[in-house]
Amino acid sequence: MRGTLLELRPGALADNARRARALAGKARVFAMVKADGYGHGLGLAARALAHQVDGLGVAVMEEAQALRHLGLAHPLLVAEGFFDAEELALAARLHAEVVVHSPWQVDLLAARPQPVGVWLKVNTGMNRLGMAPDLARAQAARLRALKGVRLLGVMTHFAGADLEDDPLTPRQLELARALAEELGVPLSAANSAALIRYPEARVGRVRPGIMLYGSSPFPWRAAADLDLRVTQRFSARLIAINPVQPGDSVGYGATWTATAPGRIGVVAVGYGDGYPRHAPNGTPLAVNGQRTRLAGRVSMDMITVDLDGIDARVGDEVELWGDVVSVDEVAAACGTISYELFCQVTARPVRVITES
C-alpha cells in the first residue's frame, strides 16, 4: 500500500462544536458543513457535529438534499438560498431554511409562494451578497405579506472579524442589529472569528465554520491556544532516500540546491493528492515526529524533503499537517488559508476514521 492517508477525527469535531456552544451562550448554534464538510466528508462532519448544535448550515441546495438523504432531520440553513423555482420548491420539501439576499428571489417567492422560512441578508459592508439596509427593509415588508413565507431573521456576514486591526466588524454589527431590532426578528452574524472575539455578536444565531475543523480563524493565534482540537491529519510515507552533495539541485526547475552534503527524502504525496503545488521550499512538515522542511518543487505524485539531522528510513511516516505541524502553519507558508488546504485534498488518499 502506498500509505498516503487522511486521518479524520469525529470526536475532535464534536469537541470543537462543544467549544463553540460554550462560547455562544444563549445563541443558537448552526454548524457550517458546506464544501463536503470543509473537506472532512459531509456525512462524517454532519453526524459528528449534529448532536452538539441546533442545526447545520450548507451553501447550496444540493448539500441540503444530501444531508436529508443521509437521514439527518436537523434544521438546515442554505446560505446561498435558491437559484430558481425548482430549488425553491425543493427547499420547501426538504424543510430547509433559505437565505434571501436579492430582490429577484423575493420576486420568485411572490410569483410562486412556498411554505419556507427565510433569513433576510443585509449588506453591511462585505459588499458580496445581501441588500442595503433600506432595500432590505422594503423587501422584508414584501416577504411578510406572502402566504406561507416566514421571516425568521436578519443575517449579515463580517468582512474583517479575522483581522488583527478590525475597524469593520463593530460598524457592521451595529447596522445589522439595528435592522433586526426594527423588524423584531433575531440576528445571525457571528462566524468563527466573531464568535471567539466579539461577545456582543453572540446573539440570535451564530454560524461557526473553520473553528469546528480545528483551525484558527486568526493568523496571529494558534488553534491550540483557542482550545481547538486537530480534526484532520494528512500523512504519507518515505519511498526513497537519496544523498546530495553541495551544488546538487532537486526536482523540477531546480528550485532547491544543496549547500552541504545531506540526504533528500522522497515522499509519496503530491498535488494529485491535494498537497499544494505552490508550497515553497521551507514549507514545514514532520518526519517521524521531527520537524523538517520541503526541499524542491511539488510534483503530481511526490514531494522531496530535507532529511538533514533526521533519523529516517524508507517506509517512515511523514506528517504533512496534523499534530506536529498545524494546517495553519502549512497554509501560512503557502500564502493561503486552511480552508483551501482542507477542501483540495483529493479522493486518492485513503480516509481513516479515528477517535484520537
C-alpha positions in Angstrom: 0.0 0.0 0.0 1.3 3.5 -0.9 0.4 4.7 2.6 -0.9 8.2 1.8 -3.6 8.8 4.4 -6.1 11.4 5.5 -7.0 10.7 9.2 -10.3 12.1 10.2 -11.4 12.6 13.9 -15.1 12.9 14.5 -14.5 13.1 18.3 -12.4 16.2 17.8 -15.1 17.7 15.6 -17.6 17.1 18.4 -15.3 18.7 21.0 -14.8 21.8 18.9 -18.6 22.1 18.5 -18.9 21.9 22.3 -16.3 24.7 22.5 -18.5 26.8 20.0 -21.6 26.0 22.1 -19.9 27.2 25.3 -18.9 30.5 23.6 -22.3 31.0 22.1 -24.1 31.2 25.4 -27.9 31.6 24.7 -27.5 32.0 21.0 -28.5 29.1 18.7 -25.5 27.4 17.0 -25.7 26.3 13.4 -22.5 24.4 12.3 -21.4 25.1 8.8 -20.7 21.8 6.9 -20.6 23.2 3.4 -18.0 22.2 0.8 -18.1 18.5 1.8 -17.7 19.4 5.5 -14.7 21.5 4.8 -13.1 18.5 3.1 -13.8 16.2 6.0 -16.7 14.5 4.3 -20.2 15.9 4.5 -21.7 12.9 6.3 -18.9 12.4 8.8 -18.8 16.1 9.7 -22.6 16.5 9.9 -23.0 13.4 12.1 -20.1 14.4 14.4 -21.4 17.9 14.9 -25.2 17.4 14.8 -25.7 16.4 18.4 -23.7 19.4 19.8 -25.5 22.1 17.8 -29.0 23.3 16.9 -28.7 23.0 13.2 -26.5 22.7 10.2 -25.5 25.2 7.5 -24.7 24.5 3.9 -24.0 26.7 0.9 -26.3 25.2 -1.8 -29.4 23.1 -2.1 -27.6 20.0 -3.3 -25.8 19.9 0.0 -29.1 20.2 2.0 -30.6 17.4 -0.2 -27.6 15.2 0.5 -28.0 15.7 4.3 -31.6 14.7 4.1 -30.7 11.6 2.1 -28.2 10.7 4.8 -31.2 10.7 7.2 -30.3 13.9 9.1 -33.5 15.6 10.3 -31.8 18.6 11.9 -32.8 22.1 10.9 -30.9 23.2 7.8 -29.9 26.6 6.6 -28.9 27.1 2.9 -26.7 30.2 2.9 -26.9 31.0 -0.9 -30.6 30.4 -0.9 -32.4 29.2 -4.0 -31.4 29.8 -7.6 -34.7 29.1 -9.4 -38.3 28.0 -8.8 -37.3 24.3 -8.7 -34.9 24.9 -5.9 -37.4 27.0 -4.1 -39.9 24.1 -4.2 -37.1 21.7 -3.2 -36.3 23.8 -0.1 -40.0 23.5 1.0 -39.9 19.7 0.5 -36.6 19.5 2.5 -37.9 21.8 5.2 -34.8 23.8 4.7 -34.4 27.5 5.7 -33.2 29.7 2.9 -31.3 33.0 2.8 -32.8 35.7 0.6 -30.1 38.1 -0.5 -31.6 39.7 -3.6 -34.9 41.2 -4.7 -35.2 38.7 -7.6 -35.5 36.0 -5.0 -38.4 37.9 -3.4 -39.9 38.2 -6.9 -39.7 34.5 -7.3 -41.3 33.9 -3.9 -44.1 36.3 -4.8 -44.7 34.5 -8.1 -44.6 31.0 -6.6 -45.1 31.2 -2.9 -43.8 28.2 -0.9 -44.0 27.4 2.8 -40.4 28.2 3.7 -38.6 30.0 6.4 -36.3 32.8 5.1 -33.4 34.8 6.5 -33.1 38.2 5.0 -29.5 39.0 4.2 -28.4 42.6 4.6 -25.2 44.0 3.2 -23.4 45.9 6.0 -20.0 46.2 4.4 -19.0 42.9 2.9 -20.4 44.0 -0.5 -20.9 40.5 -1.6 -24.4 39.0 -1.1 -27.1 41.0 0.7 -29.2 44.1 0.2 -28.5 47.6 1.6 -30.5 48.2 4.8 -33.2 50.4 3.1 -33.7 47.9 0.4 -33.7 45.0 2.9 -36.3 46.8 4.9 -38.6 47.2 1.9 -38.2 43.5 0.9 -38.9 42.4 4.5 -42.4 44.0 4.1 -42.9 42.1 0.9 -41.9 38.8 2.5 -44.2 39.3 5.4 -47.1 39.7 3.0 -46.5 36.4 1.3 -48.6 33.4 2.3 -46.6 30.6 3.9 -43.3 32.6 4.0 -41.9 33.0 7.5 -39.3 35.8 8.1 -37.0 34.1 10.6 -34.4 36.8 11.0 -31.8 39.1 9.6 -28.4 37.9 8.5 -25.1 39.5 7.7 -21.6 38.4 7.2 -18.4 40.0 8.6 -15.6 41.1 6.3 -12.9 41.6 8.8 -13.6 39.8 12.1 -10.4 37.8 11.5 -8.2 40.9 11.0 -5.9 41.9 13.9 -6.8 45.5 13.2 -10.5 45.3 12.5 -12.4 48.6 12.1 -15.2 46.9 10.1 -17.0 44.5 12.5 -18.3 46.9 15.1 -20.0 49.0 12.4 -21.3 46.0 10.5 -22.8 44.6 13.7 -24.4 47.9 14.6 -26.1 48.2 11.2 -27.4 44.6 11.2 -28.6 44.7 14.8 -30.5 47.9 14.2 -32.4 46.4 11.3 -33.1 43.2 13.2 -34.4 45.1 16.2 -36.5 47.3 13.9 -38.1 44.3 12.3 -38.4 42.4 15.6 -36.5 39.3 14.5 -33.4 37.5 15.6 -29.9 38.4 14.1 -27.4 35.9 12.7 -24.0 37.5 12.2 -21.2 35.7 14.0 -18.8 33.4 12.1 -16.0 31.6 13.9 -13.8 34.7 14.3 -16.6 36.9 15.6 -17.9 34.1 17.9 -14.5 33.9 19.6 -13.6 37.6 19.5 -16.8 39.6 19.8 -19.1 38.7 22.7 -21.6 41.3 21.5 -22.1 39.2 18.3 -23.1 36.1 20.3 -26.8 36.7 19.7 -29.7 35.1 17.9 -27.9 32.5 15.8 -24.2 32.0 15.3 -22.6 30.2 12.4 -19.2 28.7 13.3 -17.2 27.1 10.5 -13.5 26.8 10.5 -13.1 26.6 14.3 -15.1 23.4 14.2 -12.4 21.9 12.0 -9.6 22.6 14.4 -8.2 25.6 12.6 -7.7 29.1 14.0 -9.6 31.9 12.2 -6.8 34.3 13.2 -3.4 34.4 11.6 -1.8 35.6 14.9 -3.4 32.9 17.2 -2.8 29.2 17.1 -5.7 26.8 17.2 -4.3 25.1 20.3 -4.4 28.5 22.1 -8.1 28.6 21.4 -8.7 25.1 22.9 -9.4 23.6 19.5 -8.5 20.1 18.7 -7.0 18.8 15.5 -9.7 17.1 13.3 -7.6 16.1 10.3 -4.1 14.6 9.9 -2.6 14.2 6.4 0.4 11.9 6.1 2.4 9.8 3.6 5.5 7.6 3.5 9.1 7.9 2.5 9.6 5.9 -0.6 13.3 6.7 -1.3 16.3 8.5 0.3 19.0 10.0 -1.9 22.3 11.5 -1.0 23.1 15.0 -2.3 26.3 17.0 -2.5 26.9 20.7 -2.5 25.6 22.1 -5.7 23.1 19.3 -6.4 19.6 20.5 -7.3 16.4 18.7 -6.6 13.2 18.5 -8.6 11.6 20.3 -11.5 13.0 23.7 -12.1 16.0 23.1 -9.8 14.4 25.3 -7.2 16.4 23.9 -4.3 20.1 23.4 -4.3 22.2 21.6 -1.6 24.7 23.8 0.2 26.3 20.9 2.1 26.3 17.1 1.9 23.0 15.7 3.0 20.0 13.4 2.3 16.8 14.1 0.5 13.7 12.0 1.2 11.1 11.3 -1.5 7.5 11.2 -0.1 4.6 9.5 -1.8 2.3 12.5 -2.0 1.8 15.4 -4.4 -0.7 17.8 -5.9 -2.6 14.8 -7.3 -3.4 14.0 -3.7 -4.2 17.6 -2.8 -0.9 18.7 -1.4 -0.5 22.3 -2.6 1.7 22.6 -5.7 2.6 26.2 -4.8 4.1 25.1 -1.5 7.6 26.7 -1.4 10.9 25.5 -0.2 10.9 25.5 3.6 7.2 24.6 4.0 7.1 22.7 7.3 6.4 19.0 7.7 7.5 16.3 10.1 9.3 13.0 9.6 8.8 10.5 12.4 7.6 13.4 14.5 10.7 15.5 13.8 10.1 18.8 12.1 11.8 19.5 8.8 11.1 21.2 5.5 10.1 20.8 1.9 13.1 20.9 -0.5 12.2 21.2 -4.2 9.1 21.7 -6.2 5.9 19.7 -5.5 5.2 17.1 -8.3 1.9 15.4 -9.0 2.7 12.3 -7.1 5.8 13.1 -5.0 7.5 15.7 -2.8 11.1 15.9 -1.7 12.1 16.8 1.9 15.3 17.7 3.6 16.4 14.9 6.0 19.4 16.8 7.4 19.6 15.7 11.1 16.6 13.4 10.8 16.8 9.7 11.6 14.7 8.2 8.8 14.3 5.1 6.7 12.3 4.2 3.7 8.7 3.5 4.8 8.8 6.0 7.7 5.8 8.3 8.1 5.8 12.0 7.0 3.1 14.2 8.5 2.1 16.9 6.1 -0.2 18.6 8.6 -1.9 17.5 11.8 -0.5 17.1 15.3 3.2 18.2 15.0 2.8 20.7 12.1 -0.5 22.5 12.1 -2.5 23.0 9.0 -2.4 26.8 9.7 1.4 26.7 9.6 1.4 25.0 6.2 -1.3 27.4 4.9 0.8 30.4 6.0 3.9 29.1 4.3 1.8 28.6 1.1 0.2 32.0 1.3 -3.2 30.6 1.6 -5.7 29.5 4.4 -6.5 26.2 6.0 -9.9 26.2 4.3 -8.3 25.8 0.9 -5.9 23.0 2.1 -8.8 21.1 3.7 -11.0 21.4 0.6 -8.4 20.5 -2.0 -7.4 17.0 -0.7 -8.4 14.7 -3.5 -10.1 11.2 -3.3 -6.7 9.4 -3.8 -5.5 9.5 -0.1 -7.1 6.7 1.9 -9.5 8.0 4.5 -9.1 6.6 8.0 -11.5 7.5 10.8 -10.1 7.5 14.3 -11.3 8.8 17.7 -7.9 10.1 18.9 
